[in-house]
Amino acid sequence: MQPNSSPAATFLFCIESGILESQTLLAIECLRRFGGNQARAPVLAVTPRRGPSLTPSTYRRLEELDVRYVRSDQRNSWDWFTYMNKGLAARFGDELAQTEQVIWLDSDVLVVSSPDPLLLQSHEDFACGSINKNVGSTGPEDPFDAYWQALADAYQTSVDSLPWVVTQRDSQRVRLRLHSGVYSFRRGRGLGARFVADLETMLGSHVAFSRKLPQPGDDVALAFSIAELKLRWRNLSQLCNYQMAPSSPSYSRDEARQAQILHYHHTLSTRSGSDWFINELQTFRPDVATWLRPRLPLNRRAGGLLRLAERRLLRMVRTNHQRKHEAQCRFMVHE
């Protein structure tokens, strides 16, 4: 981005007390250092649900990184569902960003080169990758289709309203199955509010995927939001959300070296995972590895004993609410 040019997009993150403090700060620092044309883009970090405050050192670091921070202790019936935060954050992005576009990044990602492919073209409203089938459905004969049919009924729409997409990793043609760790959207199209409403409908319907995986994530609701709003969308390359973890069966160094964004999941919160990640990174991005090494492993207990105790208490309460909710669910897939 040229010094005098207006930024095209705002990067949006969720941050809460605990591991997300370390992850989100690392993600923003990495964007600022390795983000190329987007390194100085506006960043909005939000805390959309009740919980302990961030530490003073986190507040200072956010200010140093030129991040706008917003906290809103929103209470809703679904605060046990962690991914509700992503919808609430998207609504904030829609309302508060001053750029035409918003780019959502999960906190456990690293921007390692200019993420220009995330920017929307004039004919696009939304971009997100569809990496593999996972819980997606290939159509009426698919055993997972009952889940999608039941959700469509809850949304008072037809399951056939969902666009078809060919997944990048396994080349399956499925009803719109997104991987929402990284996505872009155009402000003013109503996505934020629609996403929150569709998450609430999804949970309120008590339609669940399976007993092992009752709620696959926010991406399912997001797919219906895209369809309902008739957004013009693009299947974002997996290189913008490249899965780099020891447990990833598809990880390849040759692919990773081409990626703009690496998604490490829980890898960097342990010494063994951090060592694996650094050793791999050293083979194709030694500059990033050198910068990252002294910052690992990430601190999982930020904020001291009082905040830790409050987080544990909240987790217990939310887990109890989740169990009560799941006891009322209809499980559509039996496996």
CORNORKA-V287813 format. One line per field, one symbol per residue. phi: phi as a letter, one per 40 degrees, with the letter a starting at -180 (. if undefined). psi: psi as a letter, one per 20 degrees, with the letter a starting at -180 (. if undefined). burial: + if it has 9 or more other ideal C-beta (glycine too) atoms within 8 Angstrom, else -. Layout:
phi=???
psi=???
burial=???
This chain:
phi=.cdcccccabcbbbbbdhdcccccccccdcdccbcfcbcbccbbbbbcbciccccdccdccdcccfbcbbbaccbacbcccdcddccccccccccbcbbcbbbcbdccbbcbadcdcccccccbbaaacbcacfccbchdcccccdcccccdcccfacccccccaccccbfccbcdbbbccaabaccgcgcdcccccccccdcccfcbcaccbdbciccccccccccccfccbbccdcccaccbadcccbcadcccccccbbbcfccccbcccccccccccccbbcccccccdccbccccbchgcccccccccccccccccccccccbcbccbba
psi=pqhjqpqhqpppqpprpbhhggggggggggghgjjchjhjqqpppqojrqrqqrqhhggghgghjlpppppompprikihohihhhghghggghhhqjrhqpoppqhlqpoirolhiipqrhjqiqpqqogrgdjrpiahipiihhghghhhghjlrqhiiprqqpqhgjlporqooqnkhprqqpqiijgggggghhgggghhikpqfrhhmgohahhghhghggghilqorpopqiiimponqhioijppghghiiqhppoicjhjiqgggggggggghhhimhgggghhgijqrqoilpiahghghhggghggghhghghgghijqopipo.
burial=+-----++++++++++++++++++++++++++-+++-++-+++++++++-++-++--++-++--+-+-++-+-----++++-++++++++++++-++-+-+++++-++++++++++++++---++++++++++-++++-----+++++++++-++-+-+--+--++++---+-++++++++++++++-+-++++++-++++++-++++++---++--++++++++++++-+-+-++-++++++++-----+-+-++--++++++-+++++--++-+++-+++-+++-++--+---+++---++---++-++--+---++-++--++--+-+++--
